[in-house]
Amino acid sequence: MPGDHRVNERIRVDTVRLIDHEGNQRGVMASREALALARSLDLDLVEIAPTAQPPVCRIMDYGKFKFDEAQKAKESRRKTQNVGVKEMKYRPKIGPGDFDTKTRLVEKFLNEGHKVKITIMFRGRESAHPELGKKILDRIVEKLTDIAKVESAAKLDGRNMIMVLGPDKKAKPKVAEGPKEVPAEEVVPSVSVDAVEGSQEVRKEEVVPSVSVEVSLEES
């Protein structure tokens, strides 16, 4: 904790094992020499391991060190206070829209590290049908199965039914599978038989064998 360290002249031992301001081991030396070195750098000599033989001291900016330690402690307390138990209330005859909205909030709380108490509130004759509340709880568990685990199973508590969910750090979210690609069928263009025959006739008419006619001058 900040303030629990002996600093500078409060270090009363004769020798210390020194770590300098850059984290280098400087070995064992007289405490007065270590303090003089710290003073020359305009820093402090701080005892960080008083039970070691000899005690370990480090050269540092003690004011900055205390500030950083206080900030870490404050952040740790803030996280501890913020992570708690949230509550979400449902009705046995809740509509699809309200169900989805509340369940998304439950998912948000779980992703933030909170536990969530789910409460099904029965009114009037609804309390005679606890299976309706159990059905709602089962739907919630099924919808959040990838991120949640049941820490307290569903049970009746007076006119309510309760269940506690906790974040499941081991669960892996499902990866949505995209539509499978269907290989395109090879399209073979249709060819008209008449067109084929017609093209053959055209080719026949175009190909005319050449005939050479020789005329003998002597016979004429």
C-alpha positions in Angstrom: 0.0 0.0 0.0 1.1 3.6 -0.6 2.9 5.1 2.4 4.1 1.8 3.9 7.6 2.1 2.5 10.6 3.5 4.3 12.1 6.3 2.2 15.4 8.1 2.1 16.7 9.0 5.7 14.1 6.6 7.2 16.1 3.7 5.9 18.2 2.9 9.0 20.1 -0.2 7.9 23.8 0.0 7.1 23.8 -1.7 3.7 21.2 -2.3 1.0 20.9 -4.2 -2.3 20.3 -1.4 -4.8 18.2 -1.3 -8.0 18.7 1.9 -9.9 16.0 4.0 -11.7 16.5 2.1 -14.9 15.9 -1.3 -13.2 19.6 -2.3 -13.2 21.0 -4.3 -10.3 23.8 -2.3 -8.7 24.6 -4.8 -6.0 25.1 -4.4 -2.3 26.4 -1.0 -1.1 26.2 1.3 1.9 22.8 2.9 2.3 24.4 6.3 2.5 26.0 5.8 -0.9 22.7 4.6 -2.3 20.9 7.7 -0.9 23.6 10.0 -2.3 23.2 8.4 -5.8 19.4 8.9 -5.6 19.8 12.5 -4.5 22.2 13.2 -7.4 19.4 12.0 -9.8 16.8 14.2 -8.0 15.0 11.0 -7.0 14.2 9.0 -3.9 15.6 5.9 -2.3 12.7 3.5 -1.5 12.9 0.3 0.5 10.8 -2.3 -1.4 11.8 -5.5 0.3 12.5 -4.8 3.9 12.7 -8.5 5.0 15.4 -9.4 2.5 19.0 -9.7 3.7 20.2 -7.0 3.0 17.0 -5.1 2.4 16.3 -4.2 -1.3 16.0 -0.6 -2.2 15.1 1.1 -5.5 15.8 4.6 -6.8 12.5 6.1 -8.1 10.2 9.1 -8.0 8.3 8.2 -4.9 5.6 10.8 -5.4 4.8 9.4 -8.8 4.9 5.9 -7.4 2.4 6.7 -4.7 0.1 8.3 -7.2 0.2 5.3 -9.6 -0.4 2.9 -6.7 -3.4 5.0 -5.5 -4.9 5.0 -9.0 -4.5 1.2 -9.3 -6.2 0.7 -5.9 -9.0 3.1 -6.9 -9.6 1.2 -10.2 -9.6 -2.1 -8.4 -12.3 -0.9 -5.9 -14.4 0.5 -8.7 -14.4 -2.8 -10.6 -15.3 -4.7 -7.4 -18.2 -2.4 -6.6 -19.6 -2.3 -10.1 -19.7 -6.1 -10.6 -22.7 -7.3 -8.7 -26.1 -8.9 -9.1 -28.6 -7.3 -11.5 -32.3 -8.2 -11.6 -34.7 -8.5 -14.6 -38.4 -9.1 -14.1 -40.7 -10.9 -16.5 -44.4 -11.8 -16.6 -45.7 -15.2 -17.5 -47.7 -13.7 -20.3 -45.0 -11.4 -21.6 -45.1 -10.5 -25.3 -42.4 -11.4 -27.8 -41.2 -7.8 -28.1 -40.8 -7.2 -24.4 -39.2 -10.6 -24.0 -36.6 -9.8 -26.6 -35.9 -6.4 -25.1 -35.5 -7.7 -21.6 -33.4 -10.6 -22.7 -31.0 -8.3 -24.6 -30.5 -6.3 -21.4 -29.8 -9.6 -19.5 -27.2 -10.4 -22.2 -25.6 -7.0 -21.8 -25.3 -7.4 -18.0 -23.7 -10.9 -18.4 -21.2 -9.5 -20.9 -20.2 -6.9 -18.4 -19.5 -9.6 -15.8 -22.6 -9.2 -13.7 -24.8 -12.0 -12.3 -28.5 -11.6 -13.2 -31.4 -12.6 -11.0 -34.4 -13.4 -13.2 -37.8 -13.0 -11.5 -41.1 -14.2 -12.9 -43.9 -12.3 -11.3 -47.2 -14.1 -10.9 -50.5 -12.2 -10.4 -53.8 -13.6 -9.3 -54.6 -17.0 -10.7 -51.3 -17.1 -12.6 -49.6 -18.4 -9.4 -51.6 -21.6 -9.9 -49.6 -22.3 -13.1 -45.9 -22.2 -12.2 -45.2 -24.1 -15.4 -45.8 -20.9 -17.3 -43.0 -19.2 -15.5 -40.7 -22.2 -15.9 -41.3 -22.0 -19.6 -40.2 -18.4 -19.7 -37.0 -19.2 -17.8 -36.2 -22.1 -20.1 -36.6 -19.8 -23.1 -34.1 -17.3 -21.5 -31.6 -20.1 -20.8 -31.9 -21.4 -24.3 -31.4 -17.9 -25.8 -28.3 -17.1 -23.7 -26.8 -20.6 -23.6 -23.6 -19.3 -25.3 -22.7 -16.8 -22.7 -24.5 -17.8 -19.5 -24.6 -20.6 -16.9 -27.3 -21.3 -14.4 -25.9 -20.6 -10.9 -29.2 -21.0 -9.1 -31.9 -23.2 -10.6 -35.5 -22.0 -11.0 -37.5 -22.1 -7.7 -40.6 -20.6 -6.3 -40.2 -17.7 -3.9 -43.6 -16.6 -2.5 -45.6 -15.4 -5.5 -42.5 -15.2 -7.7 -40.2 -17.7 -9.4 -36.5 -16.8 -9.5 -33.4 -18.1 -11.2 -29.8 -16.7 -11.1 -27.6 -16.6 -14.2 -23.9 -15.9 -14.2 -21.5 -15.2 -17.0 -19.9 -18.3 -18.5 -16.3 -17.4 -19.4 -15.6 -20.8 -20.9 -18.5 -20.7 -23.3 -17.7 -19.8 -26.9 -20.2 -17.9 -28.9 -21.6 -19.6 -31.9 -20.4 -18.4 -35.3 -23.3 -17.7 -37.5 -23.1 -19.8 -40.6 -23.7 -18.0 -43.9 -25.8 -19.5 -46.6 -24.1 -22.3 -48.4 -23.1 -21.6 -51.9 -24.9 -23.7 -54.4 -22.7 -24.6 -57.4 -24.1 -23.0 -60.5 -25.3 -25.6 -63.0 -23.6 -25.5 -66.3 -26.0 -24.0 -68.8 -25.9 -25.6 -72.2 -27.4 -23.5 -74.8 -30.2 -25.2 -76.8 -29.6 -25.6 -80.5 -32.4 -25.9 -82.9 -32.2 -28.8 -85.3 -33.6 -26.8 -88.1 -30.9 -24.2 -87.6 -28.2 -26.8 -87.7 -29.5 -28.3 -90.9 -30.0 -24.9 -92.5 -26.4 -23.9 -91.7 -25.2 -27.2 -93.3 -27.2 -26.4 -96.5 -25.7 -22.9 -96.7 -22.2 -24.4 -96.4 -23.0 -26.9 -99.2 -24.2 -24.1 -101.5 -21.2 -22.0 -100.8 -18.7 -24.8 -101.5 -18.7 -25.2 -105.3 -15.8 -27.2 -106.8 -13.8 -25.4 -109.4 -13.6 -27.0 -112.9 -10.8 -26.0 -115.2 -11.6 -26.1 -118.9 -8.6 -26.5 -121.2 -9.0 -25.3 -124.8 -6.7 -26.8 -127.3 -5.6 -24.2 -129.9 -4.4 -26.8 -132.2 -7.9 -28.4 -132.6 -9.4 -25.0 -133.4 
